[in-house]
Amino acid sequence: MNRFALAAAATIAATAAAQAGGIDRSGQPIGIIFEEGTHAELSFGAISPDVTSTFVGGNTSDATRSYLQVGMGYKEQLTDALSYAITYDQPYGADIGYVDGPFAGGFATIDSHALTVLGRYQFGNGFSAHGGLRIQKLEGALASIGQLNAESDWAAGYVIGGAYERPDIALRVALTYSSSITNDFTGTESSGVVGLNAPTAFSVDLPESVNLDFQTGVAPKTLVFGSIRWVGWEGVNLTTATGTYVNFDEDTITYNIGVGRQLTENFAASISVGYEGGDGTGTTLGPTSGFRSVALGGSYTMDNVEISGGIRYIDIGDATASAANVPFQDNDAIAVGMKIAYKF
């Protein structure tokens, strides 16, 4: 199976960042380290959620805002056994705002940036190990129990994993662990407790995660692929002297599985489905719980250039915001993405 069929597995990547657990967005991908030779890529995603609620006295307007995702990476093969990759992603984010209803005036805007340097060593017989350093920073503004504006420093964690491959049947199974990272924040906070625009400082432990990615050929020019991602969100909270703005109470497990097919010498297509469970509990700054999704993708390769794109429909899980027992039901999102890759 050649790389055109394998490319079908990657066509969904730019649309994966939509309504995952907690404030998870990018999924912290490391797939670039398995590309052949020297490889560079740039990806874009646009996500448009629609999240409203019904309560006694009326409905809220859409509480979520559309947002963009950007990712990029470069991978180089140093020897037959040794390679490295450098990636940029936006691992966490939130874009919530209430203009009416019981939560009017509440909002959350969170942006993040992460750089990962990975190395990979191939032992032979299909086995390899990969690992490296990851740094990240976040900034944002929240309003609920008070109004908070803060920015973190850069903080570091690590990535470690292993893989097994059989190129003759396009088989690859990769397991990757990403450590938790503690970011220290400084900023200002307004509330009746600490006064107007008082300086504030706090720390947030962003969660550890485990990704299991797999693919295998099942017939000529046909590939089955998927992933399982666990993130330890339980106990992650944002707490200042004023109180707790955000507190996640459960870990998340996200599943994706799909099939890709090489249709012509240059074009491959794929379809995949995703699922994340939830307990139906949300917060005013995160009024969703789990999701189901379906995605379509396509990849066109010409010489050393590969252009991939996809669209994903997400059926967002119902949730009740515990602050006022307000139900958020029958909500959804649309995500579209594109990736441009070049092999040197």
C-alpha positions in Angstrom: 0.0 0.0 0.0 1.6 3.3 -1.1 1.5 6.6 0.7 -1.5 7.9 -1.2 -3.8 5.4 0.6 -2.0 6.1 3.9 -2.7 9.8 3.4 -6.4 9.1 3.8 -5.9 8.5 7.5 -4.6 12.0 8.0 -7.3 13.9 6.2 -9.4 14.2 9.3 -6.7 15.6 11.5 -7.4 19.3 10.8 -11.1 18.8 11.8 -10.5 16.8 15.0 -10.3 19.9 17.2 -14.0 20.4 18.1 -15.8 20.0 21.4 -13.5 17.4 23.0 -13.4 16.9 26.8 -12.5 19.8 29.1 -10.9 22.5 27.0 -9.0 19.9 24.9 -8.6 21.0 21.2 -5.6 19.7 19.3 -5.3 16.2 20.8 -1.5 16.7 21.0 -0.7 14.8 17.8 2.7 13.2 17.1 1.9 11.5 13.8 4.4 13.6 11.9 7.3 11.7 13.4 6.2 8.6 11.4 6.3 10.4 8.0 8.9 9.2 5.5 12.0 11.2 4.8 12.0 15.0 5.3 8.5 16.4 5.7 6.9 19.8 6.5 3.2 20.5 7.0 0.8 23.3 7.8 -2.8 22.7 8.9 -5.9 25.0 9.4 -9.2 24.2 11.1 -12.4 26.3 11.4 -15.0 25.2 14.0 -18.5 26.6 14.3 -20.4 25.3 17.4 -24.1 26.1 18.1 -24.8 25.7 21.8 -28.1 27.1 23.3 -30.2 26.4 26.4 -33.9 26.4 27.3 -34.9 27.7 30.8 -38.0 29.1 32.5 -38.7 32.4 30.8 -36.9 31.8 27.5 -33.8 30.6 25.6 -30.2 31.8 25.5 -28.6 32.9 22.3 -25.7 30.8 21.0 -23.3 30.6 23.9 -20.4 29.5 21.8 -18.3 31.4 19.3 -16.6 30.1 16.1 -12.8 29.7 16.3 -9.8 28.8 14.2 -7.0 26.2 14.9 -3.5 26.3 13.4 -0.9 23.6 13.5 2.5 23.1 11.8 5.4 20.7 11.9 8.8 19.7 10.4 10.3 16.3 10.4 13.8 15.2 9.3 15.3 11.7 8.9 18.9 12.0 10.2 19.9 8.3 9.7 18.2 5.1 8.8 17.3 4.7 12.5 17.2 8.2 13.9 14.8 11.1 13.2 13.4 14.2 14.9 10.3 16.5 14.5 9.3 19.9 15.8 5.6 20.8 16.0 3.4 23.7 17.0 -0.2 23.2 18.1 -2.9 25.0 20.1 -3.8 22.3 22.7 -6.4 24.1 24.8 -9.0 26.8 24.2 -12.4 28.2 25.0 -14.7 30.7 23.3 -17.9 31.1 25.4 -20.0 34.2 25.8 -23.6 34.8 27.2 -25.5 37.8 26.0 -28.8 36.9 27.6 -30.4 34.3 30.0 -29.5 33.6 33.6 -25.7 33.6 32.7 -25.8 37.0 30.8 -22.4 38.6 31.0 -20.4 35.4 31.7 -17.7 34.5 29.2 -14.5 32.6 28.7 -11.8 33.2 26.2 -8.7 31.0 26.5 -5.9 30.6 23.9 -2.8 28.4 24.1 0.5 27.7 22.3 2.7 24.6 22.5 6.0 23.6 20.9 7.1 19.9 21.0 10.5 18.6 20.0 10.4 14.8 19.4 13.1 12.3 18.6 12.5 8.7 17.3 14.8 5.7 17.2 14.0 2.6 15.2 15.4 -0.6 16.7 14.6 -2.8 13.8 12.0 -5.6 13.5 9.3 -3.0 13.4 9.8 -1.6 16.9 10.7 2.1 17.7 10.6 4.5 20.6 9.8 8.2 20.5 9.9 11.0 23.1 10.9 14.6 23.8 10.2 17.9 25.4 6.9 19.9 25.3 6.5 23.5 26.4 3.3 25.5 26.5 1.7 28.8 27.6 -1.8 30.1 27.9 -3.6 33.4 28.2 -7.3 34.4 28.6 -10.1 36.1 30.3 -13.0 34.7 32.4 -16.1 36.1 34.0 -18.3 34.2 36.4 -17.7 34.6 40.2 -15.5 37.6 39.2 -13.7 38.8 36.1 -10.2 37.4 35.6 -7.5 38.4 33.0 -4.3 36.4 33.1 -1.4 35.0 31.2 1.0 32.2 32.0 4.7 31.7 31.6 6.1 29.0 29.4 6.2 25.7 31.3 7.6 22.3 30.3 6.6 18.7 30.3 7.6 15.5 28.4 6.4 13.1 25.9 7.3 9.4 25.7 6.1 6.4 23.7 6.7 3.5 21.5 5.4 2.0 18.2 5.3 -1.2 16.2 5.0 -1.2 12.4 4.7 -3.6 9.5 5.0 -1.6 6.3 4.0 -4.6 4.0 0.4 -4.3 5.4 0.5 -0.6 6.4 0.2 -1.6 10.1 1.2 0.8 12.8 0.3 0.9 16.5 1.7 3.8 18.5 1.2 4.5 22.2 2.2 8.0 23.5 2.1 9.4 27.0 2.2 13.2 27.6 2.9 14.4 31.1 0.9 17.0 33.0 2.3 20.6 32.8 1.9 23.2 35.6 1.5 26.7 34.3 2.0 29.7 36.6 -0.3 32.6 35.8 -0.3 36.3 36.7 -2.9 38.9 35.9 -5.7 41.0 37.4 -9.0 40.2 38.9 -12.1 42.2 39.7 -14.6 41.1 42.4 -16.2 42.2 45.6 -13.7 40.0 47.5 -10.4 41.2 46.2 -11.3 44.7 45.0 -11.1 46.3 41.6 -8.5 45.0 39.2 -6.3 43.7 41.9 -3.2 41.7 41.0 -3.6 38.0 41.2 -1.3 34.9 40.8 -2.2 31.2 40.6 -1.2 27.9 39.1 -3.1 25.4 36.9 -2.0 21.8 36.4 -3.0 21.0 32.8 -3.7 17.2 32.6 -1.6 14.2 31.5 -2.9 12.2 28.6 -2.4 8.9 26.7 -2.9 8.5 23.0 -3.3 5.1 21.2 -3.1 5.5 17.4 -3.5 2.6 15.0 -3.9 1.8 11.4 -3.7 -1.3 9.2 -4.4 -2.3 5.6 -7.4 -4.6 5.3 -7.5 -5.0 1.5 -5.6 -3.6 -1.5 -5.7 0.2 -1.4 -7.9 0.2 1.8 -6.9 1.3 5.3 -8.6 1.1 8.6 -7.4 3.7 11.2 -8.4 5.0 14.6 -7.4 6.4 17.9 -8.2 6.3 21.6 -7.3 9.3 23.8 -7.5 9.4 27.6 -7.1 12.8 29.4 -6.9 13.1 33.2 -9.3 16.1 33.6 -10.7 15.0 36.9 -9.5 17.5 39.6 -8.1 20.0 37.1 -9.3 23.4 38.4 -8.7 27.2 38.1 -8.8 28.6 41.6 -7.7 32.1 42.7 -8.1 34.0 46.0 -11.7 34.8 44.9 -12.7 31.2 44.5 -12.9 28.5 41.8 -13.8 29.5 38.3 -13.5 26.1 36.6 -13.4 22.6 38.1 -13.5 19.5 36.0 -14.9 16.4 37.7 -14.3 13.5 35.3 -11.6 12.2 33.0 -12.4 11.9 29.3 -11.9 9.1 26.8 -12.4 9.9 23.1 -12.7 7.3 20.4 -12.3 7.6 16.6 -12.3 4.9 13.9 -12.5 5.2 10.2 -11.6 3.7 6.8 -9.5 5.2 4.0 -9.5 4.2 0.3 -7.2 5.1 -2.5 -9.5 5.9 -5.4 -7.1 7.0 -8.1 -3.3 7.2 -8.4 -3.4 10.6 -6.8 -6.6 10.8 -4.7 -7.6 9.1 -1.5 -10.8 9.5 0.6 -11.8 8.6 4.1 -14.8 8.4 6.4 -14.6 8.2 10.2 -16.8 8.3 13.3 -16.0 9.6 16.8 -17.4 9.3 20.3 -16.8 10.7 23.7 -19.0 9.8 26.7 -20.2 12.3 29.3 -22.1 12.3 32.5 -24.5 15.1 31.4 -22.9 17.6 33.8 -21.6 20.9 32.4 -20.6 24.3 33.7 -21.6 27.8 32.6 -18.1 28.1 31.0 -18.3 24.6 29.5 -21.9 23.7 28.8 -21.3 20.4 26.9 -20.8 16.8 27.9 -19.4 14.4 25.3 -20.2 14.1 21.6 -20.7 11.9 18.6 -19.3 12.8 15.2 -18.9 11.8 11.6 -16.3 13.1 9.2 -15.4 12.9 5.5 -12.0 13.6 4.1 -10.0 13.6 0.9 -6.3 13.8 0.0 -4.7 14.8 -3.3 -1.0 14.1 -3.9 1.0 15.6 -6.8 4.7 15.1 -6.9 6.0 16.1 -3.5 2.9 18.1 -2.5 -0.1 16.7 -0.6 -3.3 18.7 0.0 -5.8 17.2 2.4 -9.2 18.4 3.6 -12.1 17.3 5.6 -15.5 18.2 7.1 -16.8 16.9 10.5 -20.3 17.1 11.9 -20.4 16.9 15.7 -23.6 16.1 17.7 -22.7 17.7 21.0 -23.8 15.9 24.1 -26.6 17.3 26.3 -25.5 18.9 29.6 -27.0 20.7 32.6 -25.1 23.7 33.9 -25.1 23.0 37.7 -24.9 26.7 38.6 -28.6 27.3 37.8 -29.7 23.8 36.7 -30.0 25.1 33.1 -30.2 22.4 30.4 -28.2 22.7 27.2 -29.7 20.2 24.7 -29.8 19.4 20.9 -26.6 21.2 20.1 -24.1 20.6 17.3 -21.0 21.9 15.6 -19.4 21.9 12.1 -15.7 21.7 11.6 -13.7 22.0 8.4 -10.0 21.6 8.0 -7.2 21.6 5.5 -3.5 20.5 5.6 -0.7 21.2 3.1 2.3 18.9 3.3 5.6 18.9 1.3 8.2 16.1 1.1 11.8 17.2 0.4 
